[in-house]
Amino acid sequence: MSKSALPRRSVVVGAAATVVGWNTVGRSWAVEAPTPDAAPDAEAAADTTSGADALAALPRLDGTLVADTATLARFGGDFGHLVTAAPRAVLRPGSVRDVASLVAFARRHRIPVAMNGQSGTGDAAELESHSSYGQAGVRGGVAIDSRGLDRIVRITPGRAVVEAGVTWAQLTDAALAKGWMPPCLTDYLHLSVGGTLSVGGIGGGVQRYGFQVDTVESVDVVTGTGELVTASASANRELFEAVLGGGGQAGLIVRATLRLVRARERALVLNLFYDDLGAYLADQKKLMLERRFDLQVGDVSRNAAGTGWRYKVEGVVHYDGTAAPDRAKLVRGLRCVAADTTFTDQTAREYAYRVDAFAGFLKGAGLWSQPKPWMSLFLPASATETFMREATALLTPEDLGAGLLLFYPFRTDVFTRPMTVMPDEPVGFHFDLLSFPFPGADHAAALRRNRRLYDRAVQLGGKRYLIGAIPDVTHADWRRHYGTRWGRVVAAKHRFDPAGILTPGQGIHS
């Protein structure tokens, strides 16, 4: 198609219309209602005309690029409901090739791009990005709906190959059907694989396996130049390490090869309660270092009298058949409140999906869609007690609302990916404020509280997880966060995304 053959287009507001080109003068999309010949061939992708018709036609796509009002509004927010950053178009890819073609086009025209997980249980009304502070937002750019890449390519003994839009729930059930299981699952399974790998991916298996990115063997990545690259520890290693936990700065993950472990049939779940913080911290570290549990987490909640805080260890032992573990041995030598200890025996799948019932309650109560100022921090063990006493003196029941505060230890040597920076000590603690405030809560005050806690954690040697709602993060904050690895962050950004178009919502100022 020649430049003179490009038809006139205009933006159709509110219509379910397909984007066909980019106005290089007005820097806006040209959109028309879908027709059989609405997708120009790839040869015309860089063509432009003058004046109002200065259009660069899109490359041919297997999917569609749309710009209707409803779709743009849906992709403008996220799970946190604190930041709005509406794109100007949404790509619904029909193939991995679509992502590469679109990013190459976007690079030429300096259009920002971000992948958006659009996660959830499958009900279209609840699908949304599960970042909490606009990290997957791409104001004025193109959001890529990863649900168009939802294919489980194959599952073989010890390994799964999946596209980025597959959820951990889908992978879990497919793997279980063949006797396997992802080693580290997020607590809420209805999140996309690509989304969690871009930030790290944390769950109860962190003590044994590290983040989900630590279980990745290879990834297919679309870089900021539109190149599709397969990367692993032995091939294209710089890119491999830059994208795993890298916040989408060096490339967009479109496919991953993941390790699996043998599935066990059942899960014995222990809940151990503590009224004393010092005893809780000591027992959590003891349990982790002795490896008594296959999974080990914990949380903090108000005590029954409402006068203070109570600490809980949640430990899980997986087993097969009737060979249940010795319960007395599992609690031997601990300083928990013995009378309050509980045991629950369930299938391994039931435990994996344990959060679904809680999510259902929150949705029914109207709290799932409320603003949620979440924050995740990683603390050095030597400073954890100091930080926790200061934090619990600051936090109120209203800060949690119907949510919870996760709080449990990990060994820092299990984190092998350079972009997932950790405190510089052998043991750290995860402080994960998952608040579900009630209507009328002061969200601006909550963000100021998050910033105060973040600054104190950094002062004590702590680090952050990239999903958190922390306001006013500066270039100096990012340099301090990455420390000696900052040079690698900058180098990877310049090499793999030289136009700086990828994932601007993270705000990583390189």
Steps between C-alpha positions, in 0.01 A plus 500: 500500500641841408481813708235645272286189546472544876135587568387786719432391860357674802478400865164342574421578863301243689484252214638148500739608226832366383812717484659500155772761521687771686479869413863605511417870505214506749644202694166327525350172382291468188207270561217360291235238544644157417477400134652208310773725356564708814848357562757637255792285403832517681664688212293807583586498869743791484325696224378850573312770314485870565259718696192339655578176316856461630428140592736213568300182443521219751670174409270209435385348831351162588305678775366855521598842629191676633425842645138495610408695811395202712820305437724798567320567828540138608874511440539840666489373857628207701437295811617779731242749364732784602648600164331554163713491186285428198671379181402626157475150356492137612659213311316170518776283357419197292860380520840570650591650163237770556682621812831523312342681206316747719805580715716553189234739366476677837875545518508672161234746612604536866173358635521353854398134541427274798375146545187474713408172669125564525486226762207359691282194524367533147195718567546782249358752747788450743799469267765764569868560540613378842762768551402726786640842406483533123807287425338339195341826388608666176348845482445600137670187369410142413397241757551140389230267633699190589184291511549465126806290584335235716631175356658225708745380238599175671553332834766231529657339807650779709431778248226722359503735201229766513414831341504813713123535537450157656401533865663304779160343563485367145856372522443343842201296383666396176815394686308318775321295235842359410629463856705821516481839669669842472740515798418857605142621463359842566237501775236619251533271198303702246801708395681478168831320477657785304378756751646336808827409327546866408507596869632181664201294613476419870314237700530251783768296326747789508717345776572193287484631144542878503276710281316354205769653278751269669313202353519629140719314250450729202278778369396631161521878514402785272757773557431871464629481144235245402745210484375160620779333699526173693707555813634271771795471736709366212367705206438875502563500872506879539142520369393195703615663822366842404139391440451259793381728777602800289163674493460481122781748438717300260240284328153348510480132593279313253585137584678318784643157571452420868616225733239277662523273804320176578151566633404358838146397580429673829593800711510506881466866602608618847407838648719601796419817695722739696433802718869583534686640197842383617381140542331512161811623321722240669265211418448615140876498441540169683229332293641632174860398570389153617281467187213352699243616247475483124335842500527756776328837524351711776286802567412766755151596616334673793453287809152399615482781755601759242780622727801392298635270232518124467746305283431178313726243337336302222697189414414237240628146459409316181465123499350209307239241595457434871860579600401810695785682679549480878314802635670498840842503335406799285430722804771366732718762667293799392378792712159542340175512698446124497130513584427700186692280254285365217548230234314472172540206262397563139597417145800677354275666244264627769792667674629651175158660442449602864478875426204465263246482782644813662497678164135399457416654837675825411322521165165433663566774756592749228858536627684337209436805281589759766836684493773286660831660604704178511869495581760220507839534666795270568677560830838381630445265793723705732269802465166320468396521864580872513306567182203285601460664840502843336260387227246341734508813717411700188243268340135497606218251436369745241827472309436129446123523455397149394855422386807357667870551555718212381823465695744211467870416447707393201861413423651756268728247327203345319451816292721456195373765257691829510198729459330363814718681751492387862632620838869430550459233768455119494141526631232754425131548576218579260269781622197502270223746584194374310238745615136495392378829649134561563315771303588850615860421588760776457709360215729802477591449866560130432743585219687740731518217757639266234767753409595542866530123552694459176750770596551340840548155346762639259675671790521160672632322188169388351386472139164525325296272275403668174122468536466732800317832527784729602458864393759746374775250422798691362804424286705497821259248655546263205879533510494421870264206447720330239827602664802349324266350236380838380754506219358170368148646505609802298709298256219252433248780445724678252589182313162329479261799509702786348187707424381464861146392407448195723292493819517867606257440788774346711663842520851350507704807410811373326 
